[in-house]
C-alpha cells in the first residue's frame, strides 16, 4: 500500500490476526506497521508502570535469536536507557534494525548485546524516521543535484556571481514575508549576510545558532541562550479569544533536543544520507523545537541552505531561493507544518495562567524527539525541484542575456554602463520597448536609429526570458 502524507491504509485478512497478548501485538506492529519510536517508547513506559515487564522479559528469553524479539529488546533498552536482566545473544547473524529498502538509514553501530545493526538516523534525544515512499524514490531518480550542476556548467563565473547576488536578495525578502515580518534594508542586509555564511559555516552548534539569531532579529530581541519561556504558534487575545495552532517543547526540554539534533547532524553527514533528506530532517526538526523566541523560521530556512551547501548540492556560492517557492504556494507550506502541528497539539495538556502565560502540564518531549519526517522530506524535494526549474534556471538565463545585451549595446554605441542599465530596465518594464517619456529622455543622447537598434537587441536577447 502507498504511504501518503503520513497515513498508510492496509487491510489484512483474518488469518493475520495476532494473539491477544502484548508481545504478539508488538511483534505484529513491528512486522507490518514499521517503526514508530514515540509509540514504542510510550508502550515500554506503560509496561514498566503496570508491572508487565516479566511477560516482556520472558518473551525475549523464549526467542533469544528471533528477529523481532531482538529488535524489540534493543529498542526497549535504547529508548528507556536501561538494561533488562537478560544475557547477551551469543550466536546468530547481526540484523539491521531498519530495512534499508524501506527507510533511509545511517551507517550501522553494532550492538553485540542484541546482535543488532543500529542504523537509525539519530540518537535517543532526536531520532526522526524517513520512509522510502514511491514519491521520494521518484524524486531521487531525477538526480536534482546533477540538474543543478549541468545548469551551472553552462555559465561563466561572472554570471554565477551576479545571479547569486540577485538570488540572495530574492531569498531574503521571501523569507521575511513567510514569517510575516516587516522588511527593512538593515534587516535584509543582515539576513543576506547570514545566507552567505551558509557556504562557509562548517559546524552547526549552539553558539553559532545564537550568534546567527542575534544577527537576524531586531536587536531588542536578541538572546544569549535558548528560550526560557514556553512559546507557541497562534494567539491568545484575552477571555475566550484563543487560537493555538502549535505548542513547542517545554523550555526545560529544549537543551536536550538541540544537543540530540547536533549529534543527528553529524551522524547523517558521516553516513552520507541523501542531501535533501538531511536538509529536511535538520531544518524541520529545528523548526519544531523552536529554540528561540524569535527568528526560528529564518534560521530554519538557513539550515536548509547550509546543509545543501556543505553536502555539495550547491556550488560556487549559489543559493536557490526556496522561500520564494514556499511563499508562492504558502498554503502547501502551511499544510506541511500543520500536519505535524495538529497531531502534536492533540497530545498536549496545557493551560493559560495569569497574564496569558501558557503552561504545559504533561511530559511532551518525545513528541518532538521521534517524529516521522517523511512528509517534510517529500515536501522539500518538491520545493527544490520547483525552485530549480522556476527560479534558478531563469535567473541565470536572465543574467547571461543581460551581460550579452550590454556587449551588444556597446557594439552599436559606446555608451556609459549606467545609461545602458537604465535603457534596459526602462524597456523591460515596458514590454521591451522604451516608454514615450523614456524615449524622449534617451533621444537627447541617442539617435532614433540607435534607439530602434537597441530595442531590437533587447527584443532578440530577452525573447525567451521571463
C-alpha positions in Angstrom: 0.0 0.0 0.0 1.1 3.6 -0.6 2.3 5.9 2.2 0.8 9.4 1.6 1.0 12.4 4.0 1.8 10.2 6.9 -1.1 7.8 6.5 -1.0 4.2 5.1 -4.2 2.2 4.9 -3.7 -1.5 4.8 -6.4 -4.2 5.2 -5.3 -7.7 6.4 -7.2 -10.9 6.1 -8.4 -12.6 9.3 -5.6 -15.1 9.2 -3.2 -12.3 10.1 -4.9 -11.5 13.5 -2.3 -11.9 16.2 -2.8 -13.4 19.6 -4.3 -11.2 22.2 -1.1 -10.7 24.1 1.1 -7.7 24.5 4.2 -9.2 22.9 2.2 -10.7 20.0 0.6 -7.3 19.2 4.0 -5.6 19.4 5.6 -8.1 17.1 2.7 -7.7 14.6 3.1 -3.9 14.7 6.8 -4.1 14.2 6.4 -6.5 11.3 3.6 -4.8 9.4 3.3 -1.2 10.7 7.0 -0.4 10.8 8.8 1.5 13.5 7.2 4.4 15.4 9.6 5.2 18.2 7.3 7.5 20.0 4.5 4.9 20.3 7.0 2.2 21.2 8.5 4.2 24.0 5.1 5.0 25.4 4.2 1.3 25.4 7.5 0.4 27.0 6.9 3.0 29.7 3.4 1.6 30.2 4.9 -1.9 30.5 7.1 -0.7 33.4 4.3 1.3 35.1 1.7 -1.6 35.1 4.3 -4.3 36.0 4.2 -6.3 32.8 8.0 -6.3 32.4 8.0 -10.0 33.4 5.9 -11.0 30.4 8.1 -8.9 28.1 11.3 -10.3 29.5 10.1 -13.9 29.2 9.2 -13.3 25.6 12.8 -12.2 24.9 14.2 -15.2 26.8 12.0 -17.6 24.8 13.1 -16.1 21.5 16.7 -15.1 22.1 17.6 -15.2 18.4 14.2 -14.2 17.0 14.4 -11.2 14.6 11.5 -9.2 16.1 12.3 -10.2 19.7 15.8 -8.8 19.3 14.5 -5.6 17.7 12.0 -5.0 20.4 14.6 -5.8 23.1 17.1 -3.4 21.6 14.5 -0.6 21.2 13.3 -1.1 24.8 16.8 -0.6 26.1 17.7 2.1 23.6 14.6 4.2 24.2 14.4 3.8 28.0 18.2 4.0 28.5 18.1 0.9 30.7 19.1 -2.7 30.6 17.0 -5.8 31.2 18.3 -8.7 33.2 18.8 -10.7 30.0 22.1 -12.3 28.9 23.6 -11.0 25.6 23.0 -13.0 22.4 25.9 -15.3 21.9 25.2 -16.6 18.4 23.4 -15.8 15.2 23.9 -13.2 12.5 23.6 -9.5 13.0 20.4 -8.0 11.6 19.6 -4.4 10.5 17.2 -2.6 12.8 15.6 -0.7 9.9 15.1 -2.4 6.5 17.3 -0.3 4.1 14.8 -0.7 1.3 12.0 0.8 3.4 13.8 3.5 5.3 16.6 6.0 5.0 19.4 4.8 7.3 22.8 5.7 8.7 26.0 3.7 9.0 25.5 0.9 11.4 26.5 0.9 15.0 26.8 -2.7 16.1 25.1 -3.7 19.3 26.8 -7.0 20.3 24.4 -7.5 23.2 21.4 -7.9 20.8 23.4 -8.6 17.6 21.6 -5.7 16.0 22.9 -3.2 13.5 21.6 0.1 14.8 21.1 2.1 11.6 18.7 4.7 12.9 19.1 8.3 11.6 19.6 9.7 15.1 20.0 9.0 18.8 18.0 8.8 21.9 17.4 12.6 22.1 16.5 13.1 18.5 15.7 10.3 16.1 13.4 11.1 13.2 12.3 8.4 10.8 12.1 8.8 7.0 10.4 6.1 4.8 11.3 5.4 1.3 8.0 6.2 -0.3 7.4 6.0 -4.1 7.2 9.8 -4.1 10.7 10.2 -2.7 12.0 7.4 -4.9 10.6 9.3 -7.9 12.5 12.5 -6.8 15.7 10.5 -6.2 15.6 9.2 -9.7 15.6 12.7 -11.1 19.0 13.4 -9.6 18.3 17.1 -8.8 21.9 17.7 -7.9 23.0 16.7 -11.3 20.4 19.1 -12.8 21.9 22.0 -10.8 25.5 21.1 -11.8 24.5 20.8 -15.5 22.9 24.2 -15.4 25.8 25.9 -13.6 28.3 24.4 -16.0 26.6 26.3 -18.9 27.6 29.7 -17.4 30.8 31.5 -16.6 31.8 32.6 -13.1 30.7 36.2 -13.7 27.1 35.1 -14.5 27.0 32.8 -11.5 28.3 35.6 -9.2 25.8 38.2 -10.4 22.9 35.8 -10.4 23.8 34.7 -6.9 23.6 38.3 -5.7 20.0 38.7 -7.0 19.0 35.2 -5.7 20.3 36.0 -2.2 18.1 39.2 -2.2 15.1 37.3 -3.5 15.5 34.5 -0.9 15.9 37.0 1.9 12.8 39.1 1.1 10.7 35.9 0.6 11.9 34.5 3.9 10.8 37.6 5.8 7.4 37.5 4.1 6.9 33.9 5.1 7.3 34.9 8.7 5.0 37.9 8.2 8.0 40.1 9.2 8.4 43.7 8.2 11.2 44.4 5.8 13.9 47.0 6.4 17.1 47.5 4.5 19.2 46.9 7.6 17.4 43.6 8.5 17.5 42.5 4.8 21.3 43.0 4.6 21.8 41.1 7.9 19.9 38.1 6.6 21.7 38.2 3.3 25.0 38.1 5.3 23.7 35.1 7.2 22.7 33.3 4.0 26.2 34.0 2.5 27.7 32.3 5.6 25.8 29.1 4.7 28.6 28.1 2.2 31.4 28.6 4.8 29.7 27.6 8.1 31.2 24.2 8.8 29.7 23.1 12.1 26.2 23.8 13.5 26.3 24.3 17.2 24.6 26.2 20.0 27.0 29.2 20.0 26.8 29.6 16.2 23.0 29.5 16.2 22.8 32.1 19.0 25.1 34.3 17.0 23.0 34.0 13.9 19.8 34.6 15.8 21.3 37.8 17.2 22.3 38.8 13.7 18.9 38.5 12.0 16.4 39.7 14.6 15.6 43.2 15.9 18.4 44.0 18.3 15.9 44.4 21.1 15.0 40.7 20.9 18.4 39.1 20.8 19.1 36.1 23.1 22.2 34.8 24.9 20.8 31.3 25.3 17.9 29.1 24.3 14.5 30.4 25.3 13.4 30.1 29.0 9.7 30.6 28.3 7.0 28.5 26.6 6.4 29.5 23.1 3.6 28.6 20.7 2.1 29.4 17.3 -1.2 31.1 17.5 -2.7 33.8 19.6 -4.4 34.5 22.9 -6.3 37.8 22.9 -7.8 37.5 26.3 -11.0 35.9 27.5 -12.1 33.1 25.3 -10.4 34.5 22.2 -7.9 31.8 21.7 -6.4 30.2 18.6 -3.5 27.9 19.4 -2.1 26.0 16.4 1.1 24.6 17.8 2.9 24.3 21.1 6.7 23.9 21.1 8.7 21.8 23.5 8.8 22.9 27.1 11.8 25.2 27.9 13.4 22.5 30.1 13.4 20.1 27.1 15.0 22.4 24.5 18.6 21.9 25.5 18.5 18.1 25.2 16.5 18.2 22.0 19.0 20.6 20.4 22.0 18.5 21.6 20.4 15.5 20.1 19.9 17.4 16.8 23.6 18.3 16.7 24.5 14.7 17.1 21.9 13.8 14.5 23.5 16.2 12.0 26.9 14.7 12.4 25.6 11.1 12.2 23.7 11.8 8.9 26.7 13.7 7.5 29.2 10.9 8.2 26.7 8.4 6.8 26.3 10.3 3.5 22.5 10.3 3.8 20.9 12.0 0.7 21.4 15.8 0.8 17.8 16.8 0.6 16.8 14.2 3.2 19.4 15.6 5.6 18.3 19.2 4.9 14.6 18.4 5.6 15.3 16.4 8.8 17.6 19.0 10.2 15.7 22.2 9.3 12.2 20.9 10.2 13.4 19.3 13.5 14.8 22.7 14.4 11.6 24.5 13.5 9.5 22.0 15.5 11.8 22.6 18.6 11.8 26.4 18.1 14.7 27.0 20.5 14.4 30.8 20.3 11.6 33.3 20.9 12.2 35.0 17.5 13.9 34.1 14.3 13.2 30.4 14.2 11.6 30.5 10.7 14.5 32.3 9.1 17.1 30.1 10.8 15.1 27.0 9.8 15.5 28.0 6.1 19.1 29.0 6.7 19.7 25.4 7.8 18.3 24.1 4.5 20.8 26.3 2.6 23.7 25.4 4.9 23.0 21.7 4.6 22.8 21.8 0.8 26.0 23.9 0.6 28.0 21.8 3.0 26.9 18.5 1.4 27.9 19.7 -2.0 24.5 20.0 -3.5 25.2 23.7 -4.5 28.4 25.1 -5.8 30.1 28.5 -6.5 28.3 30.4 -3.7 25.0 29.6 -5.4 21.7 29.8 -3.5 18.3 28.5 -4.7 15.5 30.8 -3.5 13.4 28.1 -1.8 11.5 30.7 0.2 10.1 32.3 -2.9 8.5 28.9 -3.9 7.3 28.4 -0.4 5.8 31.8 -0.4 4.2 31.4 -3.9 2.3 28.3 -2.5 2.1 29.2 1.1 -0.9 27.0 1.6 1.2 23.9 0.8 3.9 25.1 3.2 1.4 25.7 6.0 -0.3 22.3 5.3 3.1 20.6 5.7 3.6 22.2 9.1 0.0 21.8 10.2 0.3 18.0 9.6 2.8 17.9 12.5 1.3 20.8 14.4 -2.2 19.3 14.7 -1.0 15.8 15.6 1.2 17.2 18.4 -1.3 19.6 19.8 -3.8 16.8 20.5 -1.3 15.2 22.8 -0.5 18.3 24.9 -2.3 19.2 28.2 -1.9 23.0 28.7 -3.5 26.0 30.3 -3.1 29.7 30.5 -2.1 31.3 33.7 -2.3 34.9 34.7 -1.1 37.4 32.1 -1.9 34.8 29.4 1.3 32.8 30.0 0.9 29.3 28.5 2.0 26.4 30.7 2.3 22.8 29.5 1.2 20.4 32.2 2.4 17.0 30.9 5.6 15.4 29.6 5.8 16.2 25.9 9.5 15.9 24.8 9.0 12.5 23.0 6.5 14.1 20.5 9.4 16.2 19.1 12.2 13.6 19.5 10.7 10.8 17.4 8.6 12.4 14.7 8.1 10.8 11.3 9.8 13.2 8.8 8.6 11.5 5.6 6.1 14.3 4.9 8.6 17.1 5.2 11.2 15.3 3.1 8.6 14.8 0.3 7.7 18.5 0.6 11.3 19.7 0.4 12.1 17.6 -2.6 9.1 19.2 -4.4 10.1 22.7 -3.3 13.7 22.3 -4.5 12.7 20.8 -7.9 10.3 23.7 -8.5 12.9 26.2 -7.3 15.5 24.9 -9.8 13.0 24.9 -12.7 11.1 28.1 -11.9 13.7 30.4 -10.3 17.3 29.2 -10.5 17.5 28.4 -14.2 15.5 31.5 -15.2 17.7 33.8 -13.1 20.9 32.5 -14.6 19.4 32.8 -18.1 18.3 36.4 -17.4 21.8 37.5 -16.1 23.5 35.8 -19.0 21.3 37.6 -21.5 21.7 40.8 -19.6 25.5 40.5 -19.9 25.2 39.7 -23.6 22.9 42.7 -24.1 25.5 45.1 -22.6 28.1 43.8 -25.0 25.7 44.1 -28.0 24.8 47.6 -27.0 28.4 48.7 -26.9 28.8 47.4 -30.5 26.0 49.8 -31.5 27.1 52.8 -29.4 29.8 53.1 -26.8 27.7 54.4 -24.0 28.2 54.5 -20.2 27.1 51.4 -18.3 24.7 53.4 -16.1 22.8 54.6 -19.2 22.8 51.0 -20.7 21.3 49.7 -17.4 18.7 52.5 -17.4 17.7 51.8 -21.0 17.4 48.0 -20.5 15.3 48.5 -17.3 13.0 51.0 -19.0 12.5 48.7 -21.9 11.9 45.6 -19.9 9.5 47.4 -17.6 7.5 48.5 -20.7 7.3 45.2 -22.6 10.8 45.6 -24.2 10.0 49.0 -25.7 11.1 52.3 -24.1 8.1 54.3 -23.0 7.3 57.7 -24.6 8.7 59.7 -21.7 11.8 57.5 -21.6 12.1 57.7 -25.4 12.3 61.5 -25.2 14.8 61.2 -22.4 17.2 58.9 -24.4 16.7 60.8 -27.7 18.7 63.7 -26.2 21.8 61.4 -26.2 20.9 58.8 -28.7 19.6 58.9 -32.3 16.3 57.4 -33.3 18.1 54.8 -35.3 20.3 53.8 -32.3 17.2 53.6 -30.1 15.5 51.3 -32.6 18.6 49.1 -32.9 18.9 48.9 -29.1 15.3 47.9 -28.7 15.8 45.2 -31.4 18.7 43.8 -29.3 16.5 43.7 -26.2 13.7 42.0 -28.1 16.1 39.4 -29.5 18.1 38.7 -26.4 15.2 38.5 -23.9 12.7 36.8 -26.2 12.8 33.6 -24.2 13.5 35.1 -20.8 10.7 35.7 -18.3 
